[in-house]
Amino acid sequence: MKTRPTSYGPSLSRDPITTTWATSIIFTQLQKNNTTPITKVFLLGFQVGRNIRYVIFFLLLVVYWFTNFMNLLIITLVSTSKILQTPMYFFLTQLSINDILLTTATVPKMLHVILYYRGSITFIGCITQLYFFSVSEVFECVLLTMMSYDRYVAICNPLRYTTIMTGTYCVILTVISWLVAVFITSLVIITVLMLNFCGPNTIDHFFCDFLPILELSCSETNIFHMTVYILGFPLILIPVTIIVFSYTKIIVTTLRIPSSTGRQKAFSTCSSHLIVVSIFYWTLFGVYVLPTRGQSSTFSKILSLLYTVFTPLINPIIYSLKNNDIKKALHGLLYGRLRVCDM
């Protein structure tokens, strides 16, 4: 078993061990091995000059507020507009809710770390952040698969679309997506809590991700990697297979449409979703699959920004720019507000 000396920040003392369930597990495991548990984790963030940190802080703050504004706007439009009461927009609201969850779980602490050069978080807080971040990522993976299935039924089987994609069926698919995300994430987090964490307690990152947390472990991580492979392989393979199959059938069906207007309309309804799927999987692939050996920590952090900040920002923009229904709903909402103000 690996052993590492416990390291604490120079100006901060140890916090008392809390009585939460997760902390009890960690403390019990570490007591058996005569090691001292970590109770606080230090996040280094971006190791750059003060002026650059202020610029990064300001940009991320603007992006954070704009992301939440755009996602809340989509949720409001779908909830209030009659022309948006379709399965596609119902799934879009779930994606917006998930994007708000993702940014809220990571960005506020990230901003604090960047502004003050570094920051600290309790170990339980770090695990909690990792949990909600992971739930969000797994849910989006499953939800994007459901959305591709919705587009497949709409284009390849349009006559039965309303009978298949009913409101109840969409709710069931969404609940299944959330349950899968919670179940898989809970299993992985339990595996993480089974490890011994005795230091060092410094993470060269701006939020608690799996790989940086594993570096704090002073025990073997084979069981964690095995769990991730067992759960992660079908989690990636099944959605990707369904998405590829759905869009293959969509392309074949669309090319058989005799009119160019019909083909263009069919492609336009799927292009936004296909772009979002591509961005989501390629960013995750770049962070977790590509080899990190020889990769600078700054480059890894920039890649992490893509799926923690950039993807939640770009999702509502992509779905809104070329969507006439959302533009009409926005116009109706603004026009209705103006009429109320004039009265």
C-alpha positions as CSV (number, residue, x, y, z in Angstrom):
1,M,0.0,0.0,0.0
2,K,1.2,3.5,-0.8
3,T,1.8,5.9,2.1
4,R,2.1,9.6,1.8
5,P,2.7,12.3,4.5
6,T,-0.3,14.4,5.4
7,S,0.1,18.0,4.2
8,Y,-1.9,21.0,5.5
9,G,-1.9,24.6,4.4
10,P,0.4,26.9,6.3
11,S,-2.3,29.3,7.5
12,L,-5.2,27.0,8.0
13,S,-5.7,24.4,10.8
14,R,-7.5,21.1,10.6
15,D,-11.2,21.1,10.8
16,P,-13.0,18.8,13.2
17,I,-14.3,15.6,11.7
18,T,-18.0,16.0,11.0
19,T,-20.5,13.3,11.9
20,T,-21.9,12.8,8.4
21,W,-22.2,9.4,6.9
22,A,-19.5,9.9,4.3
23,T,-17.1,11.3,6.8
24,S,-17.6,8.4,9.2
25,I,-16.8,5.9,6.4
26,I,-13.6,7.8,5.6
27,F,-12.5,8.1,9.2
28,T,-13.2,4.5,10.0
29,Q,-11.2,3.3,7.0
30,L,-8.3,5.5,7.8
31,Q,-8.2,4.6,11.5
32,K,-7.7,0.9,10.5
33,N,-4.6,1.9,8.6
34,N,-3.2,4.3,11.2
35,T,-3.5,7.3,8.9
36,T,-5.0,10.7,9.3
37,P,-7.9,11.6,7.1
38,I,-8.0,14.7,5.0
39,T,-10.7,17.2,6.1
40,K,-9.8,20.1,3.8
41,V,-8.7,20.3,0.2
42,F,-6.8,23.2,-1.3
43,L,-7.5,24.2,-5.0
44,L,-4.7,25.9,-6.8
45,G,-6.8,27.1,-9.8
46,F,-4.9,29.0,-12.5
47,Q,-1.3,29.9,-11.5
48,V,-1.1,33.1,-13.5
49,G,-0.6,36.8,-12.8
50,R,-3.1,39.0,-11.0
51,N,-4.2,40.9,-14.0
52,I,-4.8,37.8,-16.0
53,R,-6.7,36.2,-13.1
54,Y,-9.0,39.3,-13.0
55,V,-9.7,39.0,-16.7
56,I,-10.5,35.3,-16.4
57,F,-12.7,36.0,-13.4
58,F,-14.6,38.7,-15.2
59,L,-15.1,36.6,-18.4
60,L,-16.2,33.5,-16.4
61,L,-18.6,35.6,-14.3
62,V,-20.2,37.0,-17.4
63,V,-20.5,33.6,-19.0
64,Y,-22.0,32.1,-15.8
65,W,-24.7,34.7,-15.6
66,F,-25.4,34.7,-19.3
67,T,-25.6,30.9,-19.3
68,N,-28.1,30.8,-16.5
69,F,-30.1,33.7,-18.1
70,M,-30.4,31.8,-21.4
71,N,-31.3,28.5,-19.8
72,L,-33.9,30.2,-17.6
73,L,-35.3,32.0,-20.6
74,I,-35.7,28.7,-22.5
75,I,-37.5,27.1,-19.5
76,T,-39.8,30.1,-19.2
77,L,-40.6,30.2,-23.0
78,V,-41.4,26.5,-23.1
79,S,-43.5,26.7,-19.9
80,T,-45.6,29.7,-21.2
81,S,-45.8,29.3,-25.0
82,K,-48.4,27.0,-26.6
83,I,-46.3,26.5,-29.7
84,L,-43.5,25.0,-27.7
85,Q,-45.6,22.2,-26.1
86,T,-43.9,19.4,-27.9
87,P,-41.6,16.5,-26.8
88,M,-38.5,18.2,-28.3
89,Y,-38.9,21.3,-26.3
90,F,-39.8,19.4,-23.1
91,F,-36.4,17.6,-23.4
92,L,-34.8,20.9,-24.1
93,T,-36.1,22.3,-20.8
94,Q,-34.5,19.3,-19.1
95,L,-31.2,20.0,-20.8
96,S,-31.5,23.6,-19.6
97,I,-32.2,22.5,-16.0
98,N,-29.2,20.2,-16.2
99,D,-26.9,23.0,-17.5
100,I,-27.9,25.2,-14.6
101,L,-27.1,22.3,-12.2
102,L,-23.7,21.8,-13.8
103,T,-22.7,25.4,-13.7
104,T,-24.0,26.0,-10.2
105,A,-22.1,23.0,-8.9
106,T,-18.7,24.1,-10.3
107,V,-18.5,27.7,-11.4
108,P,-19.1,29.7,-8.1
109,K,-16.3,27.9,-6.3
110,M,-14.2,28.2,-9.5
111,L,-14.7,32.0,-9.4
112,H,-13.6,32.1,-5.8
113,V,-10.5,30.1,-6.5
114,I,-9.5,32.3,-9.4
115,L,-10.2,35.6,-7.7
116,Y,-8.2,34.8,-4.5
117,Y,-5.4,32.9,-6.3
118,R,-6.3,29.7,-4.5
119,G,-9.1,28.4,-2.3
120,S,-10.1,25.6,0.1
121,I,-13.0,23.3,0.4
122,T,-13.9,20.7,2.9
123,F,-13.3,17.1,1.8
124,I,-17.0,16.3,2.1
125,G,-17.8,19.5,0.1
126,C,-15.3,18.3,-2.5
127,I,-17.0,14.9,-2.8
128,T,-20.5,16.6,-2.9
129,Q,-19.3,18.9,-5.7
130,L,-18.0,15.8,-7.6
131,Y,-21.3,14.0,-7.1
132,F,-23.5,16.7,-8.6
133,F,-21.1,17.3,-11.4
134,S,-21.1,13.6,-12.2
135,V,-24.9,13.3,-12.0
136,S,-25.1,16.2,-14.5
137,E,-22.7,14.7,-17.0
138,V,-24.3,11.2,-16.9
139,F,-27.8,12.7,-17.2
140,E,-26.8,14.8,-20.3
141,C,-25.3,11.7,-21.8
142,V,-28.6,9.8,-21.4
143,L,-30.8,12.7,-22.3
144,L,-29.0,13.4,-25.6
145,T,-29.8,9.8,-26.5
146,M,-33.5,10.3,-25.7
147,M,-33.5,13.5,-27.8
148,S,-32.0,11.7,-30.8
149,Y,-34.7,9.0,-30.5
150,D,-37.3,11.8,-30.5
151,R,-35.8,13.2,-33.7
152,Y,-35.7,9.7,-35.2
153,V,-39.4,9.1,-34.5
154,A,-40.4,12.6,-35.8
155,I,-38.6,12.2,-39.2
156,C,-38.7,8.4,-39.8
157,N,-42.1,7.7,-38.4
158,P,-44.0,11.0,-38.5
159,L,-47.5,9.5,-38.7
160,R,-47.1,7.8,-35.4
161,Y,-45.1,10.5,-33.7
162,T,-47.9,11.9,-31.6
163,T,-49.0,8.5,-30.5
164,I,-45.5,7.3,-29.5
165,M,-44.0,10.5,-28.0
166,T,-46.8,11.3,-25.6
167,G,-46.4,13.5,-22.6
168,T,-46.5,10.6,-20.2
169,Y,-43.9,8.7,-22.3
170,C,-41.6,11.8,-22.3
171,V,-41.9,12.1,-18.5
172,I,-41.0,8.4,-18.1
173,L,-38.0,8.8,-20.3
174,T,-36.8,11.8,-18.3
175,V,-37.3,10.1,-15.0
176,I,-35.3,7.1,-16.3
177,S,-32.5,9.4,-17.3
178,W,-32.3,11.0,-13.9
179,L,-32.5,7.7,-12.1
180,V,-29.7,6.2,-14.3
181,A,-27.6,9.3,-13.6
182,V,-28.1,9.1,-9.8
183,F,-27.6,5.3,-9.7
184,I,-24.4,5.2,-11.7
185,T,-22.9,8.3,-9.9
186,S,-23.8,6.9,-6.5
187,L,-22.0,3.6,-7.2
188,V,-18.9,5.5,-8.4
189,I,-18.9,7.9,-5.4
190,I,-19.2,5.0,-3.0
191,T,-16.2,3.4,-4.6
192,V,-14.3,6.7,-4.1
193,L,-15.3,6.8,-0.4
194,M,-13.9,3.3,0.0
195,L,-10.4,4.7,-0.7
196,N,-8.0,6.0,1.9
197,F,-7.2,9.8,1.6
198,C,-4.3,10.9,3.7
199,G,-2.6,13.5,1.6
200,P,-1.2,15.6,0.2
201,N,-4.4,17.7,0.3
202,T,-3.7,20.0,-2.6
203,I,-5.4,19.8,-6.0
204,D,-3.9,21.5,-9.0
205,H,-7.3,22.3,-10.5
206,F,-10.2,24.7,-10.0
207,F,-12.9,22.2,-9.0
208,C,-13.1,18.6,-7.7
209,D,-12.8,16.2,-10.6
210,F,-12.2,12.5,-10.4
211,L,-8.6,12.4,-11.6
212,P,-7.3,15.2,-9.2
213,I,-9.1,13.6,-6.3
214,L,-7.6,10.2,-7.0
215,E,-4.2,11.8,-6.6
216,L,-5.0,12.5,-2.9
217,S,-5.5,8.8,-2.3
218,C,-2.8,6.8,-0.4
219,S,-4.4,3.5,-1.3
220,E,-4.6,1.5,-4.5
221,T,-7.3,2.7,-6.9
222,N,-7.8,-0.5,-8.9
223,I,-11.3,-1.1,-7.6
224,F,-12.3,2.5,-8.7
225,H,-10.9,2.0,-12.2
226,M,-12.6,-1.3,-12.5
227,T,-16.0,0.2,-11.4
228,V,-15.6,3.1,-13.9
229,Y,-14.8,0.7,-16.7
230,I,-17.7,-1.6,-15.9
231,L,-20.2,1.2,-15.7
232,G,-18.6,3.6,-18.1
233,F,-18.3,1.3,-21.1
234,P,-22.0,0.6,-21.6
235,L,-22.8,4.2,-20.6
236,I,-20.9,5.4,-23.6
237,L,-21.3,2.5,-26.0
238,I,-25.1,2.2,-25.8
239,P,-26.0,6.0,-26.2
240,V,-23.4,6.4,-29.0
241,T,-24.8,3.3,-30.8
242,I,-28.4,4.6,-30.5
243,I,-27.4,8.1,-31.6
244,V,-25.4,6.8,-34.6
245,F,-28.2,4.5,-35.6
246,S,-30.9,7.2,-35.2
247,Y,-29.0,9.7,-37.4
248,T,-28.1,7.1,-40.0
249,K,-31.8,6.4,-40.4
250,I,-32.6,10.1,-40.4
251,I,-30.1,10.9,-43.1
252,V,-31.4,8.0,-45.3
253,T,-35.0,9.0,-44.8
254,T,-34.3,12.7,-45.4
255,L,-32.4,12.0,-48.7
256,R,-35.5,10.2,-50.0
257,I,-37.7,13.3,-49.5
258,P,-38.5,14.5,-53.1
259,S,-38.6,18.2,-52.4
260,S,-35.6,20.2,-51.5
261,T,-37.7,22.3,-49.0
262,G,-38.7,19.2,-47.1
263,R,-35.1,18.0,-47.0
264,Q,-33.9,21.3,-45.7
265,K,-36.6,21.4,-43.0
266,A,-35.8,17.9,-41.9
267,F,-32.0,18.6,-41.7
268,S,-32.6,21.9,-39.8
269,T,-34.6,20.2,-37.1
270,C,-31.8,17.9,-36.4
271,S,-28.7,20.0,-37.0
272,S,-28.9,21.8,-33.6
273,H,-29.1,18.5,-31.7
274,L,-26.3,17.0,-33.7
275,I,-24.0,19.9,-33.0
276,V,-24.7,19.7,-29.2
277,V,-24.0,15.9,-29.2
278,S,-20.8,16.4,-31.1
279,I,-19.5,19.1,-28.7
280,F,-20.5,17.1,-25.6
281,Y,-18.8,13.9,-26.6
282,W,-15.7,15.4,-28.2
283,T,-15.0,17.5,-25.1
284,L,-15.4,14.6,-22.8
285,F,-13.3,12.4,-25.1
286,G,-10.5,15.1,-25.1
287,V,-10.5,15.3,-21.3
288,Y,-11.0,11.7,-20.1
289,V,-9.9,9.4,-23.0
290,L,-6.9,11.1,-24.7
291,P,-3.6,10.4,-23.0
292,T,-2.6,13.1,-20.5
293,R,1.1,12.2,-20.2
294,G,3.2,15.1,-21.2
295,Q,0.1,17.4,-21.1
296,S,0.5,20.6,-19.1
297,S,-1.8,21.3,-16.2
298,T,-2.9,24.6,-17.8
299,F,-4.0,22.8,-21.0
300,S,-5.9,20.2,-18.9
301,K,-7.7,23.0,-17.1
302,I,-8.6,24.7,-20.4
303,L,-10.1,21.4,-21.7
304,S,-12.1,21.1,-18.4
305,L,-13.5,24.6,-19.0
306,L,-15.0,23.4,-22.3
307,Y,-17.5,21.0,-20.7
308,T,-18.0,22.9,-17.4
309,V,-18.5,26.4,-18.8
310,F,-18.5,26.4,-22.6
311,T,-21.0,23.5,-23.2
312,P,-23.7,24.9,-20.9
313,L,-23.3,28.3,-22.6
314,I,-23.4,27.0,-26.2
315,N,-26.4,24.6,-25.7
316,P,-29.1,27.3,-25.4
317,I,-27.5,29.5,-28.1
318,I,-27.4,26.7,-30.6
319,Y,-31.0,25.7,-30.0
320,S,-32.1,29.3,-30.2
321,L,-30.3,30.9,-33.1
322,K,-32.0,29.0,-36.0
323,N,-35.2,28.0,-34.2
324,N,-38.2,30.0,-35.5
325,D,-40.5,28.6,-32.9
326,I,-38.4,29.9,-30.0
327,K,-38.1,33.3,-31.8
328,K,-41.9,33.4,-32.1
329,A,-42.3,32.4,-28.5
330,L,-39.9,35.1,-27.4
331,H,-41.6,37.7,-29.5
332,G,-44.9,36.7,-28.0
333,L,-43.6,36.9,-24.5
334,L,-42.0,40.4,-25.0
335,Y,-45.1,41.7,-26.9
336,G,-47.4,40.4,-24.2
337,R,-45.3,42.1,-21.5
338,L,-45.3,45.4,-23.5
339,R,-49.1,45.3,-23.8
340,V,-49.4,44.7,-20.1
341,C,-47.2,47.7,-19.4
342,D,-49.2,49.9,-21.8
343,M,-52.5,49.1,-20.1
